[in-house]
């Protein structure tokens, strides 16, 4: 796996964050390991081939995987969940309740994209909700932010803390399929919403500084400032009126 902490400025936060692009759609799996306790969080287990899961298992050897958390329930993001739960049976599995329809249909939807998703995916054990704080070990602390659009229960995981030793005082955002380099997650699925996706982009920018790092569900990491300058979808979101954003916040129950 690729240790992001040695490639993008997120060192000094007390954990090591690594990623691996998996499967035909090159979906990113993230592993976050507390440096002090060796307890870990696995985000979007997207492993598709046996050698991919073997690499993940080797990377997490000697750790205690406490949580498996999902940005959403699409097949490319959950394809490796069965292997993960079998390997780390004591880990809790977390998803937003509005994603259960996508999660339950992941195997069928996966066939459309040439993905081999088990039909017997283990059921999530915990529901994620907006503004929830997830803590693992001494140093891992992510805020759950509801960011629908690509999927109704899509969430992002944010580390807003900026320790004095951190190289970058912006947030670390694990954003799933909300925002990519120069693009965004597709919104042509039956339960997607282009309007909600733009509102979620507006929310991310409203609550985080431009120096924040975005670790995407596909493609490599980027920065909010980079996407503000180059991404047309971000431009559309930020140009919308405050009244439009207020209506979107009310519709989604955001604080």
C-alpha positions as CSV (number, residue, x, y, z in Angstrom):
1,X,0.0,0.0,0.0
2,X,1.0,3.6,-0.6
3,X,1.8,5.5,2.6
4,X,0.2,8.9,1.9
5,X,1.8,10.4,5.0
6,X,5.1,10.3,3.2
7,X,3.7,11.8,0.0
8,X,1.3,14.5,1.0
9,X,1.7,16.8,4.0
10,X,-0.3,15.0,6.7
11,X,2.5,14.0,8.9
12,X,2.5,15.0,12.6
13,X,-1.1,13.9,13.3
14,X,-0.2,10.7,15.2
15,X,-1.3,8.3,12.6
16,X,-0.2,6.7,9.3
17,X,-2.6,6.9,6.4
18,X,-2.1,4.6,3.4
19,X,-4.1,3.8,0.3
20,X,-4.4,1.3,-2.5
21,X,-6.3,1.5,-5.7
22,X,-8.3,-1.7,-6.3
23,X,-10.4,-3.4,-8.9
24,X,-11.2,-2.5,-12.4
25,X,-12.5,0.9,-11.3
26,X,-9.3,1.7,-9.3
27,X,-11.3,2.4,-6.2
28,X,-9.2,3.6,-3.2
29,X,-9.1,1.7,0.0
30,X,-7.7,3.6,3.0
31,X,-6.1,2.3,6.1
32,X,-5.5,4.6,9.1
33,X,-3.2,3.3,11.8
34,X,-2.6,5.0,15.2
35,X,1.1,5.3,15.7
36,X,0.9,4.8,19.5
37,X,-1.6,1.9,19.9
38,X,-1.4,0.2,16.4
39,X,-5.2,0.3,16.3
40,X,-6.6,0.9,12.9
41,X,-9.6,2.1,10.8
42,X,-10.3,0.6,7.4
43,X,-12.2,2.9,5.0
44,X,-14.0,1.5,1.9
45,X,-12.6,-2.0,1.6
46,X,-12.6,-2.1,-2.2
47,X,-10.3,-5.0,-2.8
48,X,-11.4,-7.1,-5.8
49,X,-8.6,-9.5,-6.5
50,X,-7.0,-11.9,-4.0
51,X,-3.6,-10.3,-4.4
52,X,-5.1,-6.9,-3.5
53,X,-6.6,-8.2,-0.2
54,X,-3.3,-10.0,0.6
55,X,-1.5,-6.7,0.2
56,X,-4.0,-5.1,2.5
57,X,-3.8,-7.9,5.1
58,X,0.0,-7.7,5.0
59,X,0.0,-4.0,5.5
60,X,-2.3,-4.3,8.5
61,X,-0.4,-7.2,10.1
62,X,0.3,-6.4,13.7
63,X,-2.5,-4.0,14.1
64,X,-6.0,-4.2,15.6
65,X,-8.6,-3.2,13.1
66,X,-11.3,-1.6,15.3
67,X,-13.6,-0.1,12.7
68,X,-14.6,-0.6,9.0
69,X,-16.3,2.5,7.7
70,X,-18.0,3.1,4.4
71,X,-18.4,6.4,2.6
72,X,-21.3,4.8,0.7
73,X,-22.6,1.5,-0.4
74,X,-21.8,1.3,-4.1
75,X,-20.2,-2.0,-5.2
76,X,-16.7,-0.8,-6.0
77,X,-16.4,0.6,-2.4
78,X,-17.7,-2.6,-0.6
79,X,-16.3,-5.4,-2.8
80,X,-13.8,-6.5,-0.2
81,X,-16.0,-6.2,2.9
82,X,-16.7,-9.9,3.2
83,X,-12.9,-10.7,3.3
84,X,-12.3,-7.8,5.7
85,X,-15.0,-9.0,8.2
86,X,-13.8,-12.6,8.0
87,X,-10.2,-11.4,8.7
88,X,-11.1,-8.9,11.4
89,X,-14.3,-10.3,12.9
90,X,-14.2,-8.0,15.9
91,X,-14.2,-4.8,13.8
92,X,-17.5,-2.9,13.8
93,X,-18.9,-2.0,10.3
94,X,-20.4,1.5,9.8
95,X,-22.6,3.0,7.1
96,X,-25.2,5.8,6.8
97,X,-28.8,4.5,7.0
98,X,-29.7,6.1,3.7
99,X,-27.1,3.9,2.0
100,X,-28.7,0.6,2.9
101,X,-30.6,0.4,-0.5
102,X,-27.3,0.8,-2.4
103,X,-25.6,-1.6,0.0
104,X,-28.2,-4.3,-0.3
105,X,-28.1,-4.0,-4.2
106,X,-24.3,-3.8,-4.5
107,X,-23.9,-7.3,-6.0
108,X,-26.6,-6.7,-8.7
109,X,-25.2,-3.2,-9.5
110,X,-21.7,-4.6,-9.5
111,X,-22.6,-6.9,-12.4
112,X,-23.2,-3.9,-14.6
113,X,-19.7,-2.7,-14.0
114,X,-18.0,-6.1,-14.3
115,X,-17.3,-6.3,-10.5
116,X,-17.5,-9.5,-8.5
117,X,-19.3,-8.5,-5.4
118,X,-20.3,-11.2,-2.9
119,X,-24.1,-11.7,-2.6
120,X,-23.6,-12.4,1.1
121,X,-22.0,-9.2,2.3
122,X,-22.1,-8.9,6.1
123,X,-24.6,-6.4,7.4
124,X,-23.3,-3.2,8.9
125,X,-23.3,-3.1,12.7
126,X,-23.5,0.6,13.3
127,X,-25.3,3.6,11.7
128,X,-23.3,6.7,10.8
129,X,-24.9,10.1,11.3
130,X,-24.0,13.7,10.5
131,X,-21.5,15.3,12.9
132,X,-20.7,12.0,14.6
133,X,-17.2,11.7,15.9
134,X,-15.3,8.4,15.3
135,X,-12.4,7.8,17.6
136,X,-9.8,5.0,17.4
137,X,-6.6,4.7,19.4
138,X,-4.9,7.8,20.8
139,X,-4.8,9.8,17.6
140,X,-7.5,8.9,15.1
141,X,-10.5,11.2,15.3
142,X,-12.8,11.7,12.3
143,X,-15.9,13.8,12.0
144,X,-18.7,12.3,9.8
145,X,-20.1,14.8,7.4
146,X,-23.2,13.9,5.4
147,X,-22.3,14.7,1.7
148,X,-25.1,13.3,-0.5
149,X,-25.5,13.7,-4.2
150,X,-23.5,10.8,-5.7
151,X,-25.5,8.6,-3.3
152,X,-28.2,9.6,-0.7
153,X,-26.3,8.4,2.3
154,X,-22.8,9.4,1.1
155,X,-20.5,10.6,3.9
156,X,-17.1,12.1,4.1
157,X,-14.6,11.7,7.0
158,X,-12.8,14.8,8.2
159,X,-9.9,15.2,10.6
160,X,-10.2,18.9,11.4
161,X,-7.5,19.0,14.0
162,X,-4.2,20.7,13.4
163,X,-1.5,19.6,15.9
164,X,1.4,22.0,16.3
165,X,3.7,19.4,14.6
166,X,1.5,18.9,11.5
167,X,2.8,20.0,8.2
168,X,-0.5,21.3,7.0
169,X,-3.1,23.0,9.2
170,X,-6.0,22.3,6.9
171,X,-8.4,19.4,7.3
172,X,-7.7,15.9,6.1
173,X,-10.8,14.9,4.1
174,X,-11.5,11.4,3.0
175,X,-14.2,12.3,0.6
176,X,-15.3,9.1,-1.2
177,X,-16.9,10.0,-4.6
178,X,-17.8,13.5,-3.7
179,X,-14.8,15.3,-5.3
180,X,-12.1,14.2,-7.7
181,X,-9.3,15.9,-9.5
182,X,-11.1,18.1,-12.0
183,X,-14.4,16.2,-11.6
184,X,-17.0,14.8,-9.2
185,X,-18.9,11.6,-8.6
186,X,-21.4,10.7,-11.2
187,X,-25.1,11.5,-10.5
188,X,-26.9,9.4,-13.1
189,X,-27.9,6.6,-10.7
190,X,-31.6,6.4,-9.8
191,X,-31.1,7.7,-6.3
192,X,-28.4,10.3,-7.1
193,X,-29.0,14.1,-7.0
194,X,-26.9,16.6,-8.9
195,X,-28.4,19.4,-6.8
196,X,-27.4,17.7,-3.5
197,X,-23.9,17.0,-4.9
198,X,-23.4,20.7,-5.5
199,X,-24.7,21.5,-2.1
200,X,-22.3,19.0,-0.5
201,X,-19.4,20.6,-2.4
202,X,-20.5,24.0,-1.1
203,X,-20.7,22.5,2.5
204,X,-17.2,21.1,2.3
205,X,-15.8,24.5,1.2
206,X,-17.9,26.4,3.7
207,X,-16.5,24.4,6.6
208,X,-12.8,23.8,5.6
209,X,-10.0,26.1,4.6
210,X,-8.5,25.9,1.1
211,X,-5.3,24.2,2.3
212,X,-7.4,21.1,3.2
213,X,-6.3,17.8,1.6
214,X,-8.9,15.7,-0.2
215,X,-8.2,11.9,-0.4
216,X,-10.6,10.8,-3.1
217,X,-12.4,7.6,-3.8
218,X,-10.8,7.4,-7.2
219,X,-7.7,9.2,-8.6
220,X,-4.9,10.7,-6.5
221,X,-5.2,13.2,-3.6
222,X,-5.9,16.9,-4.3
223,X,-6.4,20.1,-2.3
224,X,-9.5,22.3,-2.0
225,X,-7.6,25.3,-3.3
226,X,-6.6,23.3,-6.4
227,X,-10.2,22.3,-7.2
228,X,-11.5,25.8,-6.5
229,X,-9.1,27.0,-9.3
230,X,-9.6,24.2,-11.8
231,X,-12.8,22.2,-11.2
232,X,-15.9,23.5,-13.0
233,X,-18.2,21.7,-10.7
234,X,-16.7,23.4,-7.7
235,X,-17.2,26.7,-9.5
236,X,-20.9,26.0,-10.0
237,X,-21.3,25.1,-6.4
238,X,-19.7,28.2,-5.0
239,X,-21.5,30.5,-7.5
240,X,-24.9,29.4,-6.2
241,X,-26.8,31.8,-4.0
242,X,-26.9,31.7,-0.2
243,X,-30.7,31.2,-0.3
244,X,-30.1,28.1,-2.5
245,X,-27.6,26.7,0.0
246,X,-29.9,27.4,2.9
247,X,-32.7,25.5,1.2
248,X,-30.3,22.6,0.6
249,X,-29.2,22.6,4.2
250,X,-32.8,22.5,5.4
251,X,-33.7,19.7,3.0
252,X,-30.9,17.5,4.2
253,X,-31.2,18.4,7.9
254,X,-27.7,19.9,8.1
255,X,-26.8,22.1,11.0
